[in-house]
Amino acid sequence: MTKLSVNINKIATLRNARGGNTPNLLKVAIDIERFGAQGITVHPRPDERHITYKDVYELKKHLTTELNIEGNPQEKKFIDLVLEVKPHQVTLVPDLSNQITSNHGWNTLTHANYLKDTIALFKSHHIRTSIFVDADTAMIEGAKLTGTDRIELYTEEYARQFELNKELAILPYLKASILAQQLKLDINSGHDLNLQNLKYFKQKLPSLSEVSIGHALISDALYFGLENTVQLYLRQLV
C-alpha cells in the first residue's frame, strides 16, 4: 500500500500570516492522522517562514503516525534538529534558503561524498533516509551509492506534462521506478501531485512506497473540507 504523508507547511503559512495560533498546526496534524493519512511531512526552512523548529519538536511529541522532515542538510541547524527529534524519515532536499519551493533533485554524482557522509550520520541514529532526485537514471544510480534507503522522485515535470500526454509524461518515472527496484531502493514521490494526476501515477508505479502532498491537498480542502479531502487522496492510492 502506498502511504499518504500530508505536508502541512501551508497550514503554518496561514497561521504565521496573523502571528497567532489560528489555525492550530498541531490540531490540524492530529486531525489529518485521524482522517486516515499515514504520515505528516514538514519542511522547516532557516527563516522559519512557515514551519518553525519549535513546531517540529511539538509534532514529534504528539503524532502517532510517521513524521517526515524535509530539508537541506547543509544547514547545521537542520542536522541538529533531525538528530534531536529523530523522525521516522528524513528527506534530503537541495533547495536554497530563499527558494519558494523545491524545484530540482540532487546531483548525486557531484555531491556523492557529502551525501554519503550525511546519510551515514542519520542512519547511525536509526533514521530512515530519502534523497530528492529527478527521474534521471544516472542520478538514481548515484543515489544507490550514497547508502540511502529511498529516493523521492520529483514529480513537477510529470504533473506539467500530464494534461498534454499522460502516457508520455509517465515514461521517465516508469524507467526510474524499474531501475530503483533493481537497485533495491524504495520509492517516494512528491511535488504537484493532485486529484487529477495521482491515481494514474500510482497505477503505473505500483511499487510506490509513499507520496508527500501538501499544496494541492490543502488547497482542495478549502472546497471539499479537510477530512473529505484526505479521504479523496487516499482513494487515489488504492
Stockholm file with secondary structure:
# STOCKHOLM 1.0

chainA/1-238         MTKLSVNINKIATLRNARGGNTPNLLKVAIDIERFGAQGITVHPRPDERHITYKDVYELKKHLTTELNIEGNPQEKKFIDLVLEVKPHQVTLVPDLSNQITSNHGWNTLTHANYLKDTIALFKSHHIRTSIFVDADTAMIEGAKLTGTDRIELYTEEYARQFELNKELAILPYLKASILAQQLKLDINSGHDLNLQNLKYFKQKLPSLSEVSIGHALISDALYFGLENTVQLYLRQLV
#=GR chainA/1-238 SS CCEEEEECHHHHHHHHTTTSCCSCHHHHHHHHHHTTCSEEEECCCTTCSSSCHHHHHHHHHHCCSEEEEEECTTSHHHHHHHHHHCCSEEEECCCCTTCSSCCCCCCTTTTHHHHHHHHHHHHHTTCEEEEEECSCHHHHHHHHHHTCSEEEEECHHHHHHHTTCHHHHHHHHHHHHHHHHHTTCEEEEESSCCTTTHHHHHHHCTTCCEEEECHHHHHHHHHHCHHHHHHHHHHHTC
#=GC SS_cons         CCEEEEECHHHHHHHHTTTSCCSCHHHHHHHHHHTTCSEEEECCCTTCSSSCHHHHHHHHHHCCSEEEEEECTTSHHHHHHHHHHCCSEEEECCCCTTCSSCCCCCCTTTTHHHHHHHHHHHHHTTCEEEEEECSCHHHHHHHHHHTCSEEEEECHHHHHHHTTCHHHHHHHHHHHHHHHHHTTCEEEEESSCCTTTHHHHHHHCTTCCEEEECHHHHHHHHHHCHHHHHHHHHHHTC
//
